[in-house]
Amino acid sequence: CFARTHTVDDCLSPRFMPWSRRAFILNMMHTSSQLFVGVFDSDPHTAHELIGRVSVDLTNLIPNMIYTMKYNLHPTAKCNPREKKCGSITIRLRLELENERTLLLSNINYPESVYVNSDNKKDYKVMHQTVHGNVDMKRYGLANINQYVEELYDYLTIYYYLEDSFVSLILWRSKTSIPVPVPRLTPLSIEWVDISMPLHSLMAFMCLIGMVENPELMPALFFGSIGWILMATMELRTSGPDPWARCKSFQHYFWALICGDGMIKPHDIAPTENIERIKVREEAWKKRVKDAERRAEEYAKEQEQYWKEMEERDDIDEDLSVVKRKFTLNPTTAYLYPIQQWLGIIINALRITKNIVIWEESYLSFWFAVTSFILSVLSLFVPWSLLVKWTMRITVYVFFGPWMKLVDIYYYQINESEESERENRLKSERQEYLADQILQAQLVRENNTKLRDFKQYMFGEHITKVNIMKKDRFRDKPLPESSAVVYKPEIKSLGSLAMQEGGYHQVRVDGQHLVGEMIPKIYETPSTEAPIGKPTKKVDDDIPNYNDSYGIAVAKVGTIVVGAAIVSVYLVPNLFGAFSELVSKDISVGFRSFYS
């Protein structure tokens, strides 16, 4: 959906009054959806000039909280420079969510592409710059290629962060706070005390000992290490002092998957909260980044000096003429644009991977962690040594035995008629497969063409694609002056709720999301604060609702089955063995005392 506020004329610091068009109700289609806000200098005759834009991340926001967030405006978030600030904007928003489990389960399916249409070129440019900024990275240009190469170089500096983390791990420097209950006698109570200990180093030591002693645990430890890395990055973010840099935790999503609602409850966030600790942490992080960049530059200089020395050693040409070698790029070559496209695909994949690892896409990070832990547990019950042994046996006995001579005689050494017949058969199979693929591709193209024509007919001929996954290079983070308070809805009568549901003092603008195959129609969503019929449902608040959807029921039953399988297959035999050994020792001690 695309909406705009009223225009405030002749004002460099506009404020939107209550009677102006300033409040909107937008429907979020996916957990990775973002709210794009653009500020423009209005011009009635020419194109509106972009002042700055911002993308508001909704993934880690908590429902039933009123956020007042202040952002710096930038022309783009996809490339440098970002030092230039084009002012700031303050927005107020609130997220409504009926059931977080339903939102969590929606991430199992890949999100659909979203397109927004406009009926004139002026509005199209406004929408395009609001979403993508004033730099078009898809247009061919040497500047865009240099931006991609620069970003790839920035990703290479992650090696030094990994090196630092590895050194901290093996030297037992990392510290993790663990709450421990301590009883108090006066007064009689229990006090929770945080104890710092190198938990990650301890876990790595125990897991590596288990792998060395039992190599069959290697696949389980491999999958478990993926989930472990995700949990470590989550802990780093959730334990930080900046409330605007925190993410929803693994425990929050797991509780939402089981119970329907997450563990994190609405809470107030004061302006400039923990500002001193945030500054100290940011200075330490900047120092680490500069140190990593310095080490990378030193390594590059060492390599350059090394290759110069190698060239001097190998240079035995007697020609006295000096030729300077220059690496030049011809801007007119036709090979650069495909390289730029491939660089764009690689960069987008790296950005999505980075967002999953650092829990920017916290819903997807949770599912990756859960999948890794499940695969790790299942790998414990797979006899890997037996599986590898019999796979190699079957491979050797089947494909390397003397009977392969029969294959050579009856399959490869055939006469010309049989060979031509086989070639014709293979050719016909390939043609049938190719025809089927062409038919499927034609159907997809026809459906896309029909959907595009419908959208252009209903909403306008100019179309802009909106990113669902977070693909910006830089993240727009709220400034420390931002705040949040718990939302306390006012009690309304049935008449007020009916007027609200009827759209009193509201102007509904239908979205552009179409559904349907033969004749697409606009997907309708409720435009009120509460879904239709909520006042009626309040009468039966004391009666639990067990009408779960199919996906929710599968999640519940699957959780119970996996838990029962782990307890039955792994925990029960160990407990039974320990109990049997204990009983046998007691019996042997009893017989010894009897005979003595």
C-alpha positions, 0 to 999 in steps of 0.5 A: 500500500502507498499513502501520503500525508498532507503537504506543509508549505514553506516550512523546513521543520513541518509538524502535522496537526491532528486535523491533517492527514497523518495517521495510517493503518497498514497491514503487514504481510510478512515478518520481514516487511518494512515500513518505508518512509520518504520525505520530499520537497514538494514541487507542483510542476516538476518531480518532487525532490527527495530529501531523505528516506528511512526504512523502519524495521518491524521484526523486533517490535513488541505488540501493544506498545506505542513507539515514538522513534526518531531517525536520521534521514539519508538519501539511500541505504544501499551504498556509501556515503552515509556520513551526510545527514539530511535532517531527521524525522520522528514517527509514532507507531503501534504494532497489533498482533493477535497471535504470534504463533500464526506469524511465526508459522507463516515463515515456513512459506517463502514470501510472495513478491510485492509490487506497487503501481502508480498511474503517473510518472511523478508518483512512481518516482516518489515510490521508487525513491522511498523504497530504494533511495536515489541510487539505482544499483540495478542500472549499469555503471562503474560506480555501482560496480565499485560499490559492490566491490567495496562491500565485498571487501568489507565482508572480508574483514570478518576474518579478523572478527572470527579470529578474535572470537576464536582466540577468546574461545580457546583462551577461555576469555568469553564470559556469560552471565548465568542466574543462580538461585541463592537462598537467604535466611533473613528474610526467608527468600531466594535471591537470583545472582548473576555469575559470569563464567566462560560457558561457550569455552566449556561447551566447546571443550566438552563437545570436542572431547566427545567428538575425539572419543566418538567420531560418530558424533561429528555430524551431530556436533556440526548441526549443533554448532550452527544453532550454537553460533546463532544462539551466541549472536542472539545472546550478544544482541539481547544482553546489550545496553541499547534497547533499539539494538536488541532482538527477540530471543529464542526463548520468546519464539519457542514460548510463542510456538508452544503457547501462542504468545511470546515471553517478552511483555510490553515495557517502557523504554525511556529516552536516552536509556543506558546512553553512557553504556551505549557510548562505551560499547560503541567506542569499543566496537569502533576500536575493534573495527579500526583495528581489523581494518588496520590489520587488513591494510597491513596484510595487503601491504605485506602481500604487495611488497612480497609480489614486488620482490617476486617480480624483481627476482623473476625479472631477467628481461634484458630489454632496457625499455620500461613499460608500466603495467596498468589495469584498465577497464573499458566502460563500453565493454559488454561484459561488465554489466553481467558481472555487475548483475552477478555481484548484485546477486552475491551481495544480496545473498550475503546481506540476507545471510548476515541478517539471519546470523545477527538476528535482524531476521529473528523469525528466520534465525529462530527456525534455522536454530530449531532446524539445526538442533533437531538435525543434531538430535536426530544425527545422534541416532544414525549409525554413521560408521555403519552407513559409510561402511556399507555405502562404500561396500556397495559402491565398490562391489557394484561398480568396480567388480569384474561383472562391469565387463558385461555392462561394457559388452551389453550396454556400451559395445552395441551395434549401430542400429541399437545405438541409433535407436537408443539415441533416438529414444533419449532424444525423444525423452529430452524433447518431451522433458523440454516441451514440458518445461517450456509449457510450465514456463509459458504458464508462469509467464502468462499468469505473471502477464495477466497479473501485471495487466490487471494491476496496471489496469486497476492501479496504474501502468508504472510499477515498483517492486518492494523488497520483502527480505531486508536487502539494504546495506545499512540499517536505519536504527532509531536514535537514543532520543526515541522512547516507548510506552505500554499501550493502554486502550481506553474502554469503549462502548459497543456503539463506539466500537461499531462506529469504529468498525464501520470506518467512522472518521476513516478513509479506506484506501484498498491495497494492491495485493491481488488474490485469485486465479481467473479474475484477481480481486483485491485482498480485503483486510480489517481496517479497524483497531480490533477484528470484526466481532471482538466485542462479542468474543469478549463475552466468552473470555473465560472459555478457552478456545481450542480451535487451532488451525492445521499448522498450529495443530501440527506444530503442537503434535510435532513438538510432543512427538519429538519430545517423547521420542527423545525421552523414550529413545535416549533418556529412558535407556540411560536411566534404566541402565544406571538404575540396573547398575545401582541395583546390581551393586546393592545386591552384590554388597548385600550378598557379601555382607551375608556371607561375611 
